């Protein structure tokens, strides 16, 4: 029996001391109509909760754990680093080594600045782009998530493309008005915006493969188009590869789609499961950062030695034995078999997969942007989620998130997943 008594007790206690009982909203499980599970430990492809329930994990801490939980090589490296101290507030050899590894893997990054979170990376990238271009406005895409900095928390105003409004209290309209929203994969939207705001766009920021409205891939050479139109208008192209960096390949999505952005933001995998992120790009842009240039950016724990150690170990493992072909193969097999199961039981679905990322959308049509993603039946997904959880599978607690496969997921794990999904699908 799936007992969650300790999780329920902890959630009740957590709500007394933590807003909503969680430190990131999606963890509350509100989008899937149940209370959160409190995790005690993770090992390889599995999570174990406070009630000793075991789950096959398809969240992987929202992407960082490409080698699964508690990887022995990473633990060994971190334990050794811990003996030297936790943080110094000073430059270290580890920062240099990690920066060199990243720049060697991603050709568009000539210099890189380490920070502690993806939000910090994207926020700083926008500040840098504004300083470099001497322009104010940015273009972002509906459904693409770039953290919770004020510039990104906007929604379409009643004037459509004319202006944007805050979608969170506390975000000033004077900030939101400089963020222009467009539809992912829609070239006409972008052309229209550049025509409406001639000479005012500092940058286009995009998840090259969207992961925060579910997995949505670029179509019809969309990324090349963004690069061309941005540069034609003396604007920058920023790829938010916080999710896709080192997840889809050593050079991220930009390596797969052969498009070089001006600035790239990274996170998740480059910290090996520890809080670490970065933004980098061409030297002429990055050299505008303080102390070399006038654009201020700083952080007490930036380049933390423990996080850098985990990141270095992770990236070296990816370089020495690239897992990407195997991950692509097993993820493609998994998604194709899930699609067959859904078809067998007449369940409307569209499964989008890219590398070791995928999302099963419960809808009739192909998903190419946020509007088509929102046609998904979230009630069905909630039921699907709850039934999987009861049977020992831990999927994302939202229809509009990516599932992740790690190298720790075995063929036996995949077969178990398919048996469970078929069992659930019969009564979905």
N, C-alpha and C positions, 0 to 999 in steps of 0.2 A: 504493500500500500504506500502511496506517495504522501508521506507525512511531512508537514511544513510548520509544525508547532513552534520550533525555535525561531524560524524565519519570521513568523507572525509576531512573536514576542519582541524580537529585535526591531522589527519595523515600527511597532507601537512605541517602543522606547526611543527609537531614532527620531520620530516625529516630534518628540518633546525638545530635542536639542538641535536638530538639523532641519532647515526649511524643507517641508515635503518629505522628510525622512531620508533624502538621498542627496548626493553631491553632484549629480548631473541628471536632468529631468527624465531622460529615457529609461533610467534605471528603476523608476517607480512603477513601471509596467502599466501605467494608466491607459496607454494606447491599445493594450490587449486585454483590458478588463479584469485584471487580477492583481494580487499583491506581489511585491518583489521577493525573489529568492536571495538569501544572504549566503555568500560563498565563503567557505572556510579555506579551501586550497585548490590548486590546479596541478595536474600532472599529465604530461604529454597532451593528448587530445581531449582530456576529461576534466570536468569541474566537480567538486564535492561540496555540498552545502552544509550548513550548520546542523541539519537533521540527518546527515550521512547519506543523503541521496546522491547518486552518481549521474552525471549528464555528459553526453558527447557534445562538445562545444563547437558551435558554428559562429560564435561571435569573436572569439580570439582577442578579447579586450578591445573590440572594434578595430581590429586590423594589425596591431603591432606584432602579434605572436606567430610569425610565419613558421617558426620551428616548434610551435606548441608551448605548453606550460612547463616551467621549471627545467629548461634545457640544461643538461649537465655541464656542457662547455661554458655556457654563459654564467652559470652559478660559480663555477671554479674561478673564472676570470674576475668576477665581481668580488668574491670572497678574498682573493689576493689583493685587489685594489682597496678594499675596505680597511685592511690593516695599515694602509698608508695615511688614512684620514678620510673624512667625508666631503669636505669642501674647504677651499682655501681663499676664495675671493682674489685669486691671482692667476696669471697665465700658467698653463701646463703643457707638457709634451703631448698629453692625450688629446687635447683640443686640436693641436696641429695634425696629429696622425689621423683623427677622424675627418677633419676638413680635407686633407689630402686624399683620403680614400673616396670621399664623396665626389670631389672634383674630378678625380680620375675616372669615375664611373659615368658621370653625367657631363658631356662635353659643353653644354650651354652654361654651366656654372664654372666661372673662372675664380671667383672668390665667394666665401660663404661666411655668414655670421650665425653663431649658435645661440639659441634661445631656449625657453623651457616649455612652450606649448604652441600648438598650431595657431591658436588665436593670436598669440604674440607675433608669430612669424608673418601671418597675413596682414595684420595691422601695421607692422613695420614695413612690409613690402609696399603697401599703399602710400604710406608717408614718404618713402623713398621715391616712388614713382611720381608723386606730386612735386617733390622737390626737383627731380631730374628734368621733368617736362615743363615745369612752371604752369601746370594746368590743374584744375580742381576736381573734375567729374570722373567717376569710374563707371564702367558698365559691368554689371554682374548678371547672372542668369537665375531665373526663377527655379528653385529647387536645388541649386548648388549652395552648399554650406561652406562658409569660410571662417567659422568661429563666431564669437559673440561680441566682437568690437562694434561700436555704434554704426559705423559705415555700412555694415552688412545686415543689420536688423531693420530691413525696410520691406515695404509691400507696395504694390501698384496703387497709385492714387486714382481719383476719379478721372483724371485727365490722361490715363493710360501712360503713354511714353513721355508725356509732357513733364510730369513730376512724380516724385515718390514720397511716401509718408512713412513714419516710424511704425513698426509693428510690435514694439515693446515700450511700455511706459519708461520714461527716463531717457529715451533717445530724442534728441532735439530735432525739430523739423529743419533747422538750419544745417544740420549734419546730413539728414536723410535726403535733402534735396539734391545733394551732389552724387547720389547713387542712382543710376538709371538702370531699370530692370528690362531684361530681354528674355525671349523664349529660347531655350537650348535647342540647337540644331536648326535655328531659323535665321537664314542669311538675310532675309528681307528686313527683319527687325533691326539687325545690326546696321545695315545700310541706312535705314530710316533714322536711327539714332545719330549716326555720324553726320547725316545731312542736317538734322535739327539742331545739333550742338557743335557746329563747325568750330574747330580750334579750341574746344573746351575739354575734350576727353583726354585724361592723362593715361588711362590704362583700361584694358579689358582683362578682367580676372575670371578664370574658369577652372573647374575641375575637368581635366581633359577626358576622363571617364568619370561621369558623375557617380557618386556613391551615397549621396545623402537624400536622394528621392527614390532610393533603390538604385540598382546598377543600370545606368543608361549610357550607351556608347555613342560617340560622335558619328555622324553619317555624312555622306556626300562631300568628303574632304573638308569638313567643317572647320577643323583646327587650322589647316593651311589657309583657309579663307580668313579666319580671324587674324592670323599672322600678317597676311597681306594687307588687309584693310586697316589694321592698327598702324602698320608702318607707313602706309600711304598717307595717313593723317598725323604722322609724327607722334603717335601714341605708343605705349608699351603693351606687350602681351605678358600676362602673369599666369603661369600654370600653378594651380594649387594641387600639389602632388603629396599632400599630407597622407592621404590614403594610398594612392597608387605608386608613390615612390618606393622602389625596391620591392614592391608587392607584385607588380606586373612584369618586372625585369630589372636588371641592374641599372638601366637608364630610365626606368619608370615608363609612363605612358608616352612621354616624348620620344623615347627610343623606339617604341613600337610604331608610332604614327609618323615618325621622321619629321617632327616639327620642333624647332628650337625656340623656346620663349626667351624673353629678355630677363625675366626674374622667375625663379622657381621657389615655392615653399615646400618644405618637407617636415615630416614628423613621424610618429608611430614607430615604424620599423627601425629608423635610424637611432632610436634610443633603446632598442632591444627589450622593450617592456618597461623602461624607466622614463620619467618625464624629460623629454628632450625634443627639440624641433629646430628648424633652421630656415633661413632664406638666403638665396644666393643668385648670382647672375654675372653679367659682364663686368669686368674690372672697372670700366669707366663709370658704370652706374654704382657699383658697390663702394667705390672709393669716395663717394659723397657722404658715407657714414662717418660719424664721429669715432675716433679722434682725428681721422684723416681729413674729413670734410665737415660740413656744417649741420648735417642731419643727425639729430640726437637719438640714440637708442642705447639702453643699458639694462643689466639684470644681475642681481646678486648671485643667483645660482646658474647663470648662463655658462655652459661648458662644464657643468658639474662633473668631476672626475669619475664618479661611480656610473653615471649615465653614459658618459663617453666610453668607458670601458665596455659596458654592455653593447653599445652601438658599434664599436670597433670589432668586437668579437662576432657580432651578428653579421656585419657586412663582409668580414673576412670569410666566414662560413659560406655566405652566398656566392662570393667570388670563387672560392676553392672548389665548390661542388654545387653549381647552379641548379636549383630545384624546379625551375620554371616549366620545363617541358613535362615533367611528371605531374606537377600541380595542375597544369592545363589539361592533361589527359584525364586525371581522375575527376576533376571538377566538371569537365565536359561530359564524361560518362555519367556522373551523378545527375546532372541537370537533364540530360536526355532521357534517362530512366524515370526521373520524376515526372517529366512531361508525358511519357507514355502512361504512367499510372493515372495522372489527372485525366488524360484522354479516355482511358479505359472506364473511368467512373463519371464521365461527362462533366468534369469540373472545368469551368472556364478559366484559362490561365495563359500567361505569356511569361516565359522564363528567359531573363536576360543574363548572359554570362560573359565575363571577360577575364581570362586567366583564372586565378583562384578566388575570384569574386563572382557572386551571382545573387539574383533576387527572383523569387517566384511571385509574380504579380497575379492577383486573382481578378483578371479582366479579360475581355474578349479580343482586344486589339493590341497591336505592337506598341510598345512604350518607347517614345522618342523624346519626351519632354515632361515637364511637371503636369501639364494639363492631362496628358494621356495616362500618366501614373495615377492621378487622382481619380480616375475612373475605376480603380481597383475596389473590390468589395472588402472593406476593412473589417466587417463583421465576420466574414468567412476566415480572414487571416487571423483574427483574434481566437476563433474557435480552433483553427489549425495550430496556432501557437500553444494554446492551453493543453491540447491533446498530446502534442509532441513532448511538452514539458513533463506531463504525467508519465510518459513512457521512456523518459531518460534522454531526451534530446533537447539541447539548449539553443534555440534560434534567436535572432534579434527580436526585441520586444516592440517591433513596429513593422508595418507593411513596407515602409519607405526607408529601409536600411539595407545595407549589403550583408550577405552571409559570407563567411571567410573559411577557406580550407587551408590547413597547415600541413607541413611535412609529417607531422605526427599522426595525421589521419591515415589509417591503414585501409587496405581493401576490405578487411573484415568490418571495420567501422562503417565504410560506405555501404556494404551489404546490409548491415544492421539498420542503417538509416533508411534504406529503401524498403525494408520489411516493415519498419514502423510507419513510414509514410503511407504504404499501401493499406495497412491496418486502419489508419486514421481516415484515409480517403474514402473508404467504404461507407462511412457514416457522416461525411462532411456536408 
